[in-house]
Amino acid sequence: MYFLGFDLGSSSIKACLVEADSGKAVASAFFPETEMAIDSPQPGFAEQHPDNWWQNACQASKAVLAKANVDPGAIKAIGISYQMHGLVVVDQNLAVLRPSIIWCDSRAVPYGSKAFDTLGHDRVLKQLLNSPGNFTAAKLAWVKANEPDTYAKIVHFMLPGDYLAARMTGDVVTTASGLSEGTLWDFQADQPAQFLFDHFGFDTALTPTIRPTFAPQGELSALAAAELGLSAGTPVTYRAGDQPNNALSLNVLEPGQIAATAGTSGVVYGVSDQVSYDPQSRVNTFLHVSHTPEAPRYGVLLCVNGTGSLNSWLRNQVLRRSISYNEMNELAHEAPVGADGLVCLPFGNGAERVLGNADPGASFQGLQFNRHGLPHMIRSAQEGIVFALYYGIRVMESVGVGIQTIRAGEANMFLSPLFRDTLANLTGAVIELYNTDGAQGAARGAGLGLGYYKNAAEAFRGLTVTKTIEPDMRAQQAYRDAYGRWLEALEAAL
């Protein structure tokens, strides 16, 4: 008996099979094997077509079944993780009306900012816990204002995971957690944010039906099952945005626990049982996947858009793919802490919420031809990513989220010893790496949603620590000095 998890990222769609009784992952696959393109028809725009997500999900599903040699009938439930804050709009036939405006697209910032000012900062923050910024609601407002013919055809707006599930089941549903990540949830009224719908002129009928995060949310249609290589009638029993799901995959469900990821973007995500928000909306608060009215759980999220994307840009554009990521990590160790004065600002992937929606771009500063080489550039980039995360962690601490232990999957930037050491030494936190990822988390979530697992202890019995990184107190001052120089460069750029 197995559970199948899908993780719809901005680089690929990953599928993972988890054996129900042992809780262990038995096979995984992802498509495409090269990164999915992000289209940018204008500066600040970032789009992907949902049809491409579906095709890649189908290929990943068939590949993971072939790897595991598992009969489709043995898969008892499906879970979905997805890139947050995106917008998909469809007509009555679930046909996509335009490419998805994805998470790192910044075109909608003026619409969110205007709503924030017009409705009043105090009211918006108390009810939404966030500024509308460039979240899903503001993106739909952009479509309404700039593409009225498209908007007139919309029957449903969806988040990326809602669309993937709809292609599977034909049912258009979402979750309260998902609506909260789009600034579409009123935390005071505990329902969709009618006052924001009214402000933007949205018809509430466009909202998908709300279902619990862990619960049956539809069954695979015969057509979808054939395309995925699965059995018709298999239930979808869990969905969540990638960062709440990453926290779930690391068994981060209770107050005081912290999860981190550093793929295309970098995220630190803390769980709290108290409603809190940053008055400047630099970090954001959503309903966590484990939230219930009886035991409230809120996720406080810090996001830096350009983390792994900076590392891949260096490899693809500067190094022309001449060396591997592991070789890049080895090269970086040839440079000292602080990269001998070379400073990198990693903000090259759109407006950054942690910077108040400013977009200073990416840059290297202090470059000297007679002192700096590739090792300095790579180290400066990796340190710059950590420094940006630490900048946001300090904001999280200001709203009451403590950072003592950071849990992460052993993947992406956390494969770099330099990245891990810099984060541990700067924050003073212990870093625990686990044998998991978003697709595994989605599979375990499916088991919880089906009711096969009665609690988190059952669902995560296959989760193990692979590495523990302790901060080196002797090195902390050097890292903090380097962070101080980086902070001066950032403040000068804003």
C-alpha positions in Angstrom: 0.0 0.0 0.0 1.4 3.4 -1.1 0.7 7.1 -1.0 1.8 9.3 -4.0 2.9 12.9 -3.5 3.4 15.5 -6.2 5.4 18.7 -5.6 4.6 21.3 -8.2 7.7 23.6 -8.2 8.8 26.4 -10.5 11.7 24.2 -11.7 10.1 20.8 -12.1 7.2 18.6 -11.0 8.4 15.8 -8.6 6.6 12.7 -7.7 7.3 10.4 -4.8 5.9 7.1 -3.6 5.9 6.4 0.2 5.2 2.9 1.5 2.4 3.3 4.0 3.4 1.0 6.8 7.1 1.8 7.0 6.7 5.5 6.0 9.7 5.2 3.8 10.1 6.7 0.3 10.6 3.9 -2.2 11.0 5.9 -5.4 10.9 9.4 -6.8 11.1 11.1 -10.2 10.9 14.6 -11.6 10.2 16.3 -14.9 11.5 18.0 -16.8 15.1 16.9 -16.3 16.2 20.4 -17.1 14.5 23.4 -15.3 11.1 24.5 -16.5 11.3 27.9 -18.2 9.8 31.0 -16.6 8.6 33.4 -19.2 9.2 37.1 -18.6 7.4 39.0 -21.4 8.1 42.3 -19.6 10.4 43.3 -16.7 9.0 42.0 -13.4 6.7 39.5 -15.1 7.0 35.8 -14.4 4.7 33.2 -16.0 4.4 29.5 -16.6 1.6 27.7 -18.5 -0.4 25.3 -16.4 -0.7 22.8 -19.3 3.1 22.3 -19.0 2.7 21.5 -15.3 0.2 18.8 -16.1 2.3 17.2 -18.8 5.3 17.1 -16.5 3.1 15.7 -13.7 2.0 12.9 -16.0 5.6 12.0 -17.0 6.7 12.1 -13.4 3.8 9.9 -12.3 4.6 7.2 -14.9 8.3 7.4 -14.2 7.9 6.8 -10.5 5.6 3.9 -11.0 8.1 2.3 -13.4 11.0 2.8 -11.0 9.1 1.2 -8.1 7.4 -1.4 -10.2 4.2 -0.7 -8.3 0.7 -1.6 -9.5 -1.4 1.6 -9.7 -4.1 0.0 -7.7 -1.8 -0.1 -4.7 -1.8 3.7 -4.5 -4.5 4.6 -2.0 -4.3 8.4 -1.9 -2.6 11.4 -3.6 -1.2 14.5 -2.0 -0.2 17.8 -3.7 2.3 20.5 -2.8 2.6 23.5 -5.0 4.4 26.8 -5.6 2.5 29.4 -3.5 0.8 32.7 -4.4 0.3 31.9 -8.1 -2.8 32.7 -10.1 -4.6 30.3 -12.6 -7.8 31.4 -14.2 -10.1 29.0 -16.1 -13.4 29.0 -17.9 -16.4 26.7 -17.3 -14.6 23.8 -19.1 -11.5 24.3 -16.9 -9.6 25.6 -19.9 -6.8 27.9 -18.9 -7.5 31.5 -20.1 -3.9 32.8 -19.8 -0.5 31.7 -18.5 -0.3 31.5 -14.7 1.1 34.6 -13.0 3.5 32.8 -10.6 4.9 33.6 -7.2 7.9 35.8 -8.2 5.9 38.0 -10.6 5.9 41.6 -9.3 3.5 43.3 -11.7 0.6 43.4 -9.2 2.5 45.3 -6.5 0.8 48.6 -7.3 -2.6 47.0 -7.0 -1.9 45.5 -3.7 -0.3 48.6 -2.4 -3.3 50.7 -3.4 -5.7 48.4 -1.7 -3.5 48.5 1.5 -3.6 52.3 1.5 -7.3 52.6 0.5 -8.7 50.1 3.0 -6.3 51.2 5.8 -3.2 49.5 7.0 -4.5 48.8 10.5 -7.7 47.2 9.2 -6.0 45.1 6.5 -3.2 43.9 8.9 -5.7 42.9 11.6 -8.0 41.0 9.2 -5.5 39.7 6.6 -2.3 39.7 8.7 -0.5 40.9 5.5 -0.5 43.6 2.9 -2.1 42.3 -0.3 1.3 43.0 -1.9 1.8 40.9 -5.0 -0.1 37.9 -3.7 -2.9 36.1 -5.6 -5.6 38.6 -4.9 -3.6 41.5 -6.3 -2.6 39.4 -9.3 -6.3 38.8 -10.1 -6.9 42.6 -9.7 -4.2 43.1 -12.3 -5.9 40.8 -14.8 -9.2 42.5 -14.1 -7.7 46.0 -14.9 -5.4 45.0 -17.8 -7.1 42.1 -19.5 -10.8 42.8 -19.1 -11.8 40.4 -21.9 -9.9 37.6 -20.2 -11.4 38.5 -16.8 -14.9 38.4 -18.2 -14.5 34.7 -19.2 -13.2 33.6 -15.8 -15.4 31.1 -14.0 -12.9 30.2 -11.3 -9.6 31.5 -10.1 -7.2 28.9 -8.5 -3.9 28.5 -6.9 -1.4 26.2 -8.8 -2.2 23.2 -6.6 -5.9 23.8 -7.0 -5.5 23.6 -10.8 -3.4 20.4 -10.7 -6.1 18.8 -8.5 -8.8 20.0 -10.7 -7.1 18.4 -13.7 -7.0 15.2 -11.7 -10.6 15.2 -10.4 -12.7 17.7 -12.3 -13.6 19.3 -8.9 -12.6 22.9 -8.3 -11.7 23.1 -4.6 -9.3 24.9 -2.4 -8.4 25.2 1.3 -8.5 27.9 3.9 -4.7 27.7 4.2 -4.5 28.3 0.5 -6.8 31.3 0.5 -4.8 32.8 3.3 -1.6 32.6 1.3 -3.3 34.6 -1.4 -4.4 37.3 1.1 -8.0 36.1 0.5 -8.8 34.9 4.0 -10.2 37.1 6.8 -8.7 35.9 10.1 -11.1 37.8 12.2 -14.2 36.5 10.5 -12.7 33.1 9.8 -14.0 33.1 6.2 -13.0 34.4 2.8 -12.2 38.1 2.9 -15.4 39.7 1.7 -14.2 43.2 2.3 -11.2 42.6 -0.1 -13.4 41.0 -2.7 -15.7 44.0 -2.5 -12.8 46.4 -2.9 -11.4 44.7 -6.0 -14.9 44.1 -7.4 -14.5 40.3 -7.4 -17.5 38.0 -7.6 -17.2 35.6 -4.7 -18.6 32.9 -7.0 -15.2 32.8 -8.6 -13.8 31.2 -5.4 -13.4 27.4 -5.4 -15.2 25.3 -2.9 -13.3 25.2 0.4 -12.3 21.8 1.8 -10.1 20.8 4.8 -6.4 20.5 4.1 -6.4 16.8 5.3 -9.6 15.3 3.7 -11.0 13.8 0.5 -10.9 16.5 -2.1 -12.0 14.6 -5.2 -11.2 11.3 -7.0 -9.2 10.7 -10.2 -11.3 10.8 -13.3 -10.9 8.1 -15.9 -9.3 10.5 -18.3 -6.8 11.9 -15.8 -6.0 8.4 -14.5 -5.1 7.2 -18.0 -2.8 10.2 -18.6 -1.1 9.8 -15.2 -0.8 6.0 -15.4 -2.9 5.7 -12.2 -6.2 4.1 -11.3 -9.5 5.9 -11.7 -11.2 6.7 -8.4 -7.9 7.2 -6.4 -8.7 10.0 -3.9 -6.8 13.3 -3.6 -6.7 13.8 0.2 -4.2 16.6 0.8 -2.9 19.8 -0.7 -0.8 22.7 0.6 1.5 25.4 -0.6 5.1 24.4 -0.9 6.4 26.2 2.3 3.6 25.0 4.7 4.1 21.6 3.1 7.9 21.8 3.5 7.2 22.4 7.2 4.9 19.4 7.2 7.5 17.2 5.5 9.9 18.0 8.3 7.3 17.4 11.0 7.2 21.1 11.8 3.7 21.4 13.2 4.0 22.9 16.6 4.9 26.4 18.0 8.6 27.1 18.2 9.5 24.7 15.4 11.3 26.1 12.3 11.6 24.8 8.7 13.8 26.1 6.0 14.3 25.5 2.3 16.6 27.0 -0.3 15.7 25.9 -3.8 14.8 28.5 -6.4 13.8 30.8 -3.6 14.9 30.7 0.1 12.3 30.4 2.9 12.4 30.2 6.6 9.0 29.2 8.1 8.1 29.2 11.8 5.0 27.9 13.5 3.2 29.9 16.2 0.0 29.6 18.1 -0.4 33.3 18.4 -1.8 35.7 15.8 1.1 38.1 14.9 2.1 40.1 11.9 4.9 42.5 10.8 3.5 46.0 10.5 5.6 46.5 7.3 4.4 43.1 6.0 8.1 42.0 5.3 7.3 38.6 6.6 3.9 37.0 6.2 1.5 35.0 8.4 -0.8 32.3 7.0 -2.9 29.5 8.3 -0.6 26.5 8.8 -1.6 23.1 7.5 -2.1 21.9 11.1 -4.4 24.8 12.0 -7.8 24.0 13.6 -10.2 26.4 15.4 -9.5 24.4 18.6 -5.7 24.5 18.3 -4.7 27.5 16.1 -1.5 27.2 14.2 0.0 30.0 12.1 2.9 29.9 9.8 5.2 32.9 9.7 7.0 33.0 6.4 10.1 34.7 5.3 10.9 34.5 1.5 13.9 35.6 -0.5 13.2 35.2 -4.2 16.7 34.8 -5.5 18.6 32.1 -3.7 19.2 28.8 -5.6 18.3 30.8 -8.8 21.5 32.9 -8.2 23.6 29.8 -7.7 22.2 28.3 -10.9 22.7 31.6 -12.8 26.4 31.6 -11.9 26.8 28.0 -13.0 24.8 28.4 -16.3 25.8 31.9 -17.4 29.2 32.7 -15.8 30.7 29.2 -15.7 28.8 28.0 -18.8 28.0 24.7 -17.0 31.7 23.8 -17.1 31.7 22.5 -13.5 29.1 20.8 -11.2 27.5 22.4 -8.1 29.7 20.2 -5.9 32.8 21.6 -7.7 31.4 25.1 -7.2 31.1 24.4 -3.4 34.7 23.2 -3.3 35.9 26.3 -5.1 34.1 28.6 -2.7 36.1 27.2 0.2 39.2 28.6 -1.4 38.1 32.1 -0.4 38.0 33.3 3.2 34.9 34.2 5.2 33.6 37.5 3.8 35.1 36.7 0.4 37.9 39.2 0.9 35.5 42.1 0.8 33.4 41.1 -2.2 29.7 41.6 -1.4 26.8 40.1 -3.3 23.2 41.3 -3.1 21.2 38.3 -4.3 17.9 40.1 -5.2 17.6 39.4 -8.9 14.2 37.6 -9.1 11.6 40.4 -8.7 10.3 42.5 -5.9 11.2 41.3 -2.5 8.6 41.4 0.3 11.3 41.3 3.0 12.6 44.6 1.5 9.1 46.2 1.5 8.6 45.1 -2.2 11.7 46.9 -3.3 13.6 45.4 -6.2 17.3 46.4 -6.0 18.3 43.6 -8.3 21.4 41.4 -7.9 24.9 42.8 -7.9 28.5 42.2 -6.9 30.2 45.1 -5.1 33.8 45.8 -4.3 35.1 43.6 -7.1 38.9 44.0 -7.5 40.5 42.3 -10.5 43.8 41.7 -8.7 42.3 40.1 -5.6 39.1 38.3 -6.5 38.5 35.2 -8.6 35.8 32.6 -9.1 36.2 31.3 -5.5 35.4 34.7 -4.1 32.5 35.2 -6.5 30.9 31.9 -5.6 31.5 32.3 -1.9 30.2 35.9 -2.0 27.0 34.6 -3.7 26.4 31.9 -1.2 27.1 34.2 1.7 24.9 36.9 0.2 22.0 34.4 0.1 22.5 33.5 3.8 22.8 37.2 4.7 19.5 37.9 3.0 17.8 35.1 4.9 19.4 36.3 8.2 18.1 39.9 7.4 14.6 38.4 7.3 15.1 36.1 10.3 15.8 39.2 12.4 12.3 40.5 11.2 10.8 37.2 12.2 12.4 37.5 15.7 10.8 41.0 16.0 7.3 39.4 15.7 8.0 36.8 18.3 9.4 33.8 16.3 12.4 32.3 18.0 15.1 30.5 16.0 17.0 27.8 17.9 16.9 24.8 15.7 16.4 24.9 11.9 15.1 21.8 10.1 15.7 21.4 6.4 15.7 18.7 3.8 19.2 17.6 2.6 18.8 19.2 -0.8 19.4 22.2 -3.0 21.5 24.9 -1.2 21.6 22.8 1.9 23.9 20.4 0.1 26.6 23.1 0.3 28.7 22.9 3.5 29.6 26.6 3.1 25.9 27.6 3.0 25.1 25.4 6.0 28.0 26.6 8.1 27.3 30.3 7.3 23.7 29.9 8.3 24.5 28.1 11.5 27.4 30.4 12.5 25.4 33.6 11.8 22.2 32.6 13.5 23.7 30.5 16.3 21.1 27.9 15.5 21.6 24.1 15.2 20.7 22.9 11.7 19.1 19.4 11.3 19.0 17.9 7.9 16.4 15.2 7.0 15.9 12.6 4.4 12.8 14.2 3.0 11.5 16.7 0.4 8.2 18.3 -0.6 6.9 15.3 -2.6 7.5 13.0 0.3 5.7 15.4 2.6 2.8 15.5 0.2 2.6 11.7 0.2 2.6 11.6 4.0 0.0 14.3 4.0 -2.2 12.2 1.7 -1.9 9.4 4.3 -3.1 11.7 7.0 -5.9 13.0 4.9 -7.1 9.5 4.1 -7.1 8.8 7.9 -4.7 5.9 7.5 -2.3 7.7 9.8 -4.0 8.7 13.0 -1.4 11.3 14.0 1.9 12.9 13.0 4.0 10.3 15.0 2.6 7.6 12.7 3.0 9.6 9.5 6.6 10.5 10.2 8.1 7.3 11.5 10.2 7.0 8.3 11.8 10.5 8.8 15.4 10.4 10.0 18.1 13.0 10.6 21.0 12.7 8.1 23.3 15.5 9.3 23.5 17.9 12.3 25.4 21.2 11.9 26.4 23.0 15.1 27.4 26.6 15.1 31.2 27.3 15.6 31.3 30.0 18.3 34.9 30.8 17.3 33.9 31.7 13.8 30.8 33.8 14.6 32.5 37.2 14.8 34.0 36.8 11.3 30.6 36.0 9.9 28.9 38.9 11.7 31.5 41.3 10.5 30.9 40.1 6.9 27.2 40.5 7.4 27.7 44.1 8.6 29.5 45.0 5.4 26.7 43.3 3.4 24.1 45.2 5.3 25.8 48.5 4.6 25.7 47.6 0.9 22.1 46.7 1.0 21.1 49.9 2.8 23.0 51.9 0.2 21.1 50.1 -2.6 17.6 50.7 -1.2 
